[in-house]
Amino acid sequence: MYAPWLIVGAGFSGSTLAERIASQLDQKVILIDRRSHIGGNAYDQPDEHGILIHRYGPHIFHTNSRKVWDYLSAFTDWRHYEHHVLAVVDGKKIPVPFNLNSLDAMFAPAEAARLERLLIERFGADARTPILNLRQDPDPAIRELGEFVYQKIFHGYTVKQWELTPEELDPLVTGRVPVRISRDDRYFQDVWQYMPREGYTALFQRMLTHPNITVLTGVSLAEAEGEVRYDRVIFTGPVDEFFAYTHGPLPYRSLRFEFRTLEQEWFQETGTVNYPNDQPWTRITEQKYLSGQTGPKTTIVVEYPQAHVAGVNEPYYPIPRPQNRALYERYAAEAERLDGRVLFAGRLGDYKYYNMDQAVARALKVFEDGIAGCGERGAA
């Protein structure tokens, strides 16, 4: 079997690039994935009770990019959905990111009102400020509040998620944690907040239904080598794996998911509830909120962070530390020496955390600059 392009990985990055090459350049593509399905981590399927579940954890689509929104809208209709998250803190469920409603949930009315006045005076109504600003504020009351939010909501969750303290991670991680001086307690504030009406798998099926695309699932790059001929490769898997760990393995975090179907209509008040402190899991997501389904039963997914072990579990998150980025740069230098014969993209190929819309935007840029635009022929 021959095609000019072999793309490894049928998630958002690989599927977007396959669709663009097939439809815009009229070139044939072989798209492989070592899993038994398309869609990567966004893969969803009905469980035995007919509830649509996200097999690899909750994926909530949101974007501010008109370009990404228009592109994906060619392959799906949408259902409007604004995600809300609560965190269990000292036995109470409070909205996160931390906002003025969270103040009301955690403090007596007079104290909540006093802190609200202080925050508005300092930062302005409807502002958004990093937690770091609160922790370094000259006003001791604001500093104390910042420390409260940091310790009760951020620190414990971070340690469970990464098995590292916030201080051991890239400082930008802490710097991005927001406090909202408003009563908008939506988890995301993007312009477009929607879910694919028929699910992500249906979206991917439409993306990849093109006569120039051949999809092979359950096939790794090593297994394809003897069966497939190609001129160029786009690799969206772990970049260190591609280079046989020449410079050592890049660290990732993994997850374990526990699905439970319950004999009740609803389990919790919002789509996701975080557990930053007391439980071994980080969060519980109720699938029906994401799918818009109704019915007498409900399915929840409980997430347990764990160490990544190559060949045993999936690498979900590049670990944001300066020394890890430095190691990645050594692999990026190896990629440059391939002179454009192999392009890398995606969260694992770039060793960089991407939301779904960011993965699509990155893939579109790789296509436009490194393929269709005849741009730089290095690692994309």
C-alpha positions as CSV (number, residue, x, y, z in Angstrom):
1,M,0.0,0.0,0.0
2,Y,1.4,3.4,-1.0
3,A,0.5,7.0,-0.3
4,P,2.6,10.2,-0.3
5,W,1.7,10.8,3.4
6,L,1.7,8.5,6.4
7,I,0.1,10.1,9.5
8,V,0.6,8.5,12.8
9,G,-2.2,9.2,15.3
10,A,-5.9,9.7,14.6
11,G,-6.7,12.3,17.2
12,F,-7.4,16.0,16.5
13,S,-4.0,16.8,15.2
14,G,-3.6,13.8,12.9
15,S,-7.1,13.8,11.6
16,T,-7.1,17.5,10.9
17,L,-3.9,17.2,8.9
18,A,-5.2,14.1,7.0
19,E,-8.4,15.9,6.1
20,R,-6.6,19.0,4.9
21,I,-4.1,17.1,2.8
22,A,-6.8,14.9,1.3
23,S,-9.3,17.7,0.5
24,Q,-7.1,20.7,-0.2
25,L,-4.1,19.1,-2.0
26,D,-6.0,16.0,-3.4
27,Q,-3.2,13.8,-2.2
28,K,-3.6,10.3,-0.6
29,V,-3.0,9.8,3.1
30,I,-2.7,6.7,5.2
31,L,-3.7,7.4,8.7
32,I,-2.8,4.9,11.4
33,D,-3.5,4.6,15.1
34,R,-2.3,1.9,17.4
35,R,-5.6,2.1,19.3
36,S,-8.6,0.2,17.9
37,H,-10.5,3.5,17.1
38,I,-10.2,7.0,15.7
39,G,-10.5,10.1,17.7
40,G,-7.5,9.8,20.0
41,N,-8.3,10.9,23.6
42,A,-11.5,12.6,22.4
43,Y,-13.0,9.2,21.5
44,D,-16.5,8.7,22.8
45,Q,-19.0,5.8,22.6
46,P,-22.4,4.8,24.2
47,D,-22.0,2.5,27.2
48,E,-24.2,-0.5,27.7
49,H,-27.0,1.7,29.0
50,G,-26.9,4.0,26.0
51,I,-25.1,6.9,27.8
52,L,-22.4,8.6,25.7
53,I,-19.2,8.3,27.6
54,H,-15.8,10.0,27.0
55,R,-13.5,6.9,27.2
56,Y,-10.4,9.0,28.1
57,G,-11.9,11.5,30.4
58,P,-14.1,14.6,29.8
59,H,-13.6,16.7,26.7
60,I,-15.5,20.0,26.8
61,F,-15.1,22.0,23.6
62,H,-14.5,25.7,23.9
63,T,-12.6,28.2,21.7
64,N,-12.1,31.9,20.9
65,S,-10.9,31.0,17.4
66,R,-13.3,31.8,14.6
67,K,-11.0,29.8,12.3
68,V,-11.1,26.6,14.4
69,W,-14.9,27.0,15.0
70,D,-15.6,27.4,11.3
71,Y,-13.4,24.5,10.4
72,L,-14.9,22.0,12.8
73,S,-18.4,23.2,12.1
74,A,-18.1,21.6,8.7
75,F,-18.1,18.2,10.3
76,T,-20.7,18.5,13.1
77,D,-23.8,20.3,14.4
78,W,-23.4,21.7,17.9
79,R,-25.2,21.7,21.2
80,H,-24.7,24.7,23.4
81,Y,-23.1,23.8,26.7
82,E,-21.4,25.9,29.4
83,H,-19.4,23.8,31.8
84,H,-19.6,24.4,35.5
85,V,-17.2,22.9,38.1
86,L,-17.5,22.7,41.9
87,A,-14.6,21.9,44.3
88,V,-15.1,20.2,47.6
89,V,-13.4,22.4,50.2
90,D,-13.9,21.8,54.0
91,G,-17.0,19.8,53.3
92,K,-18.6,22.5,51.1
93,K,-18.9,22.6,47.3
94,I,-17.7,25.9,45.9
95,P,-17.5,27.2,42.3
96,V,-14.2,27.2,40.6
97,P,-12.3,29.1,39.3
98,F,-12.6,31.0,42.5
99,N,-15.0,33.9,42.2
100,L,-17.4,36.1,44.2
101,N,-19.9,33.2,44.4
102,S,-17.1,31.1,46.0
103,L,-16.6,33.9,48.6
104,D,-20.3,33.6,49.5
105,A,-20.0,29.8,49.8
106,M,-17.0,29.8,52.1
107,F,-17.3,32.8,54.3
108,A,-20.0,34.4,56.6
109,P,-22.0,37.1,54.8
110,A,-20.3,40.0,56.4
111,E,-16.8,38.7,55.7
112,A,-17.7,37.7,52.2
113,A,-19.0,41.3,51.5
114,R,-15.9,42.8,53.1
115,L,-13.6,40.7,50.9
116,E,-15.6,41.4,47.8
117,R,-15.3,45.2,48.4
118,L,-11.5,44.8,48.9
119,L,-11.1,42.8,45.7
120,I,-13.2,45.2,43.6
121,E,-11.3,48.2,44.9
122,R,-8.0,46.6,44.2
123,F,-8.6,44.9,40.8
124,G,-11.9,46.3,39.5
125,A,-15.3,44.7,39.0
126,D,-15.4,41.8,36.5
127,A,-11.6,41.6,36.5
128,R,-9.6,38.4,36.3
129,T,-6.3,38.2,38.2
130,P,-3.7,35.4,38.8
131,I,-3.7,33.9,42.3
132,L,0.0,35.0,42.5
133,N,-1.2,38.6,42.5
134,L,-3.3,38.0,45.5
135,R,-0.6,36.1,47.4
136,Q,1.8,39.1,46.8
137,D,-0.6,41.9,47.5
138,P,0.4,44.5,50.1
139,D,-3.0,44.3,51.8
140,P,-2.8,41.4,54.4
141,A,-6.5,40.6,54.0
142,I,-6.0,40.0,50.3
143,R,-2.8,38.1,50.8
144,E,-4.6,35.9,53.3
145,L,-7.4,35.2,50.9
146,G,-4.9,34.4,48.1
147,E,-3.2,31.9,50.5
148,F,-6.5,30.4,51.3
149,V,-7.4,29.8,47.7
150,Y,-3.9,28.6,46.9
151,Q,-3.8,26.0,49.7
152,K,-7.5,24.9,49.7
153,I,-8.1,24.7,46.0
154,F,-4.8,24.7,44.0
155,H,-2.0,23.1,46.0
156,G,-3.6,19.7,46.9
157,Y,-5.1,19.3,43.4
158,T,-1.7,20.0,41.9
159,V,0.1,17.5,44.1
160,K,-2.4,14.8,43.2
161,Q,-2.4,15.6,39.5
162,W,1.4,16.0,39.0
163,E,2.9,14.3,42.1
164,L,4.8,17.6,42.4
165,T,4.2,20.7,44.4
166,P,3.4,23.9,42.5
167,E,6.8,25.2,43.3
168,E,8.4,22.3,41.4
169,L,6.4,23.0,38.2
170,D,7.0,25.8,35.7
171,P,6.2,29.1,37.4
172,L,3.8,29.9,34.6
173,V,1.5,27.1,35.9
174,T,0.9,28.9,39.2
175,G,0.8,32.3,37.5
176,R,-2.1,31.3,35.3
177,V,-4.4,30.2,38.1
178,P,-7.2,32.8,38.0
179,V,-9.4,34.4,40.5
180,R,-12.4,36.2,39.0
181,I,-13.8,39.3,40.6
182,S,-17.2,38.6,39.2
183,R,-20.2,36.2,39.6
184,D,-19.5,34.5,36.3
185,D,-18.8,31.0,37.5
186,R,-18.6,29.3,34.2
187,Y,-15.5,27.2,34.0
188,F,-14.6,28.6,30.6
189,Q,-15.3,32.1,29.2
190,D,-14.7,31.5,25.5
191,V,-16.9,32.8,22.8
192,W,-17.9,29.4,21.6
193,Q,-18.8,26.8,24.2
194,Y,-20.5,23.8,22.6
195,M,-20.4,20.0,22.4
196,P,-20.7,18.0,19.1
197,R,-24.3,17.1,18.9
198,E,-23.7,13.5,18.0
199,G,-20.4,13.2,19.9
200,Y,-16.7,13.5,18.9
201,T,-16.5,10.1,17.2
202,A,-19.1,11.1,14.7
203,L,-17.2,14.3,14.1
204,F,-14.0,12.4,13.4
205,Q,-15.9,10.0,11.1
206,R,-17.0,12.9,9.0
207,M,-13.6,14.4,8.9
208,L,-12.0,11.2,7.7
209,T,-14.7,10.1,5.1
210,H,-12.7,11.1,2.1
211,P,-11.7,8.9,-0.8
212,N,-8.0,10.0,-0.4
213,I,-7.9,8.9,3.2
214,T,-7.2,5.3,4.3
215,V,-7.6,4.7,8.0
216,L,-5.9,1.7,9.7
217,T,-6.6,1.2,13.4
218,G,-4.8,-1.2,15.7
219,V,-1.6,-0.5,13.8
220,S,1.6,1.0,15.2
221,L,4.3,2.7,13.2
222,A,6.6,-0.3,13.6
223,E,3.8,-2.6,12.3
224,A,3.1,-0.3,9.4
225,E,6.7,-0.1,8.2
226,G,6.6,-3.4,6.4
227,E,3.2,-2.9,4.9
228,V,3.0,0.7,3.9
229,R,5.1,2.8,1.6
230,Y,5.1,6.6,1.9
231,D,7.2,9.7,1.2
232,R,6.7,11.8,4.2
233,V,5.5,11.2,7.8
234,I,3.5,13.3,10.2
235,F,4.0,11.9,13.7
236,T,1.6,13.0,16.6
237,G,2.8,10.4,19.1
238,P,5.5,10.9,21.8
239,V,8.5,12.5,20.1
240,D,10.9,10.7,22.5
241,E,9.4,7.4,21.4
242,F,9.9,8.2,17.7
243,F,13.6,8.7,18.4
244,A,13.8,5.5,20.5
245,Y,14.5,7.5,23.6
246,T,17.9,8.6,22.4
247,H,18.2,11.3,24.9
248,G,16.2,9.6,27.6
249,P,12.4,9.4,28.2
250,L,10.4,12.6,28.4
251,P,8.2,12.6,31.6
252,Y,4.4,12.4,31.3
253,R,1.5,12.0,33.6
254,S,-1.1,9.4,33.0
255,L,-4.7,8.8,34.3
256,R,-6.9,5.9,35.3
257,F,-10.6,6.1,34.7
258,E,-13.3,4.3,36.7
259,F,-16.7,4.4,35.1
260,R,-19.8,3.8,37.3
261,T,-23.4,3.6,36.3
262,L,-25.9,4.5,39.0
263,E,-29.5,3.7,39.4
264,Q,-30.5,7.4,39.7
265,E,-31.3,10.2,37.4
266,W,-28.5,12.5,38.5
267,F,-25.4,12.1,40.7
268,Q,-24.1,15.7,41.2
269,E,-25.1,19.3,40.7
270,T,-22.7,20.1,37.9
271,G,-20.8,18.5,35.1
272,T,-17.6,18.1,37.2
273,V,-16.8,18.2,40.9
274,N,-13.2,18.5,41.9
275,Y,-11.7,16.9,45.0
276,P,-8.5,18.9,45.7
277,N,-7.7,17.6,49.1
278,D,-9.2,14.6,50.8
279,Q,-9.8,11.8,48.2
280,P,-7.4,9.8,46.0
281,W,-9.2,11.0,42.9
282,T,-9.1,14.5,41.4
283,R,-12.5,14.8,39.9
284,I,-15.8,13.2,39.1
285,T,-17.6,14.0,35.8
286,E,-21.2,13.1,35.1
287,Q,-21.4,12.1,31.4
288,K,-25.1,13.1,30.8
289,Y,-24.3,16.8,31.4
290,L,-21.8,16.6,28.5
291,S,-24.1,14.7,26.1
292,G,-27.3,16.4,27.0
293,Q,-29.0,13.0,27.5
294,T,-31.8,12.3,30.0
295,G,-33.0,9.1,31.6
296,P,-33.4,7.1,34.8
297,K,-29.7,6.1,35.1
298,T,-26.5,8.1,35.0
299,T,-22.9,7.3,34.4
300,I,-20.0,9.0,36.1
301,V,-16.3,8.8,35.6
302,V,-13.8,9.1,38.4
303,E,-10.2,10.2,37.6
304,Y,-7.1,8.9,39.3
305,P,-3.8,10.5,38.3
306,Q,-0.9,8.1,38.1
307,A,2.7,7.9,36.8
308,H,3.2,7.2,33.2
309,V,4.9,3.9,32.3
310,A,5.7,3.4,28.7
311,G,3.9,0.5,27.2
312,V,1.6,0.1,30.2
313,N,-0.6,3.2,30.2
314,E,-1.2,6.3,28.1
315,P,0.9,9.5,28.3
316,Y,-1.7,12.2,28.8
317,Y,0.1,15.3,30.1
318,P,3.6,16.6,29.4
319,I,5.0,17.6,32.8
320,P,5.6,21.4,32.7
321,R,9.1,21.8,34.2
322,P,12.0,23.8,32.7
323,Q,14.3,20.7,32.7
324,N,11.7,18.7,30.8
325,R,11.4,21.4,28.2
326,A,15.2,21.5,27.8
327,L,15.1,17.7,27.2
328,Y,12.4,18.2,24.6
329,E,14.5,20.7,22.8
330,R,17.2,18.1,22.2
331,Y,14.6,16.0,20.4
332,A,13.4,19.0,18.5
333,A,17.0,19.4,17.3
334,E,16.9,15.8,16.1
335,A,13.7,16.5,14.2
336,E,15.3,19.5,12.5
337,R,17.9,17.2,11.0
338,L,15.2,15.2,9.3
339,D,14.9,18.0,6.7
340,G,11.1,18.0,6.6
341,R,10.7,14.3,5.8
342,V,9.0,13.9,9.2
343,L,6.8,16.6,10.8
344,F,5.8,16.5,14.4
345,A,2.5,17.9,15.8
346,G,0.1,17.5,18.7
347,R,0.4,17.4,22.5
348,L,2.9,14.5,22.5
349,G,4.7,15.4,19.3
350,D,5.3,19.0,20.5
351,Y,5.6,18.0,24.2
352,K,3.2,20.8,25.0
353,Y,-0.3,20.9,26.6
354,Y,-2.9,21.7,24.0
355,N,-6.7,22.1,24.5
356,M,-8.7,20.6,21.6
357,D,-9.1,23.9,19.8
358,Q,-5.4,24.6,20.2
359,A,-4.5,21.2,18.7
360,V,-6.7,21.9,15.7
361,A,-5.2,25.4,15.3
362,R,-1.7,24.0,15.5
363,A,-2.5,21.3,12.9
364,L,-4.0,23.9,10.6
365,K,-0.8,26.0,10.9
366,V,1.4,23.0,10.2
367,F,-0.6,22.4,7.1
368,E,-0.6,26.0,5.9
369,D,3.0,26.8,6.7
370,G,4.8,23.5,6.4
371,I,2.8,21.6,3.7
372,A,0.5,23.7,1.6
373,G,2.5,26.9,1.9
374,C,5.7,25.2,1.0
375,G,7.2,26.9,4.0
376,E,10.1,25.9,6.2
377,R,10.9,22.3,5.7
378,G,12.0,21.5,9.2
379,A,10.2,20.0,12.1
380,A,6.8,21.7,12.3
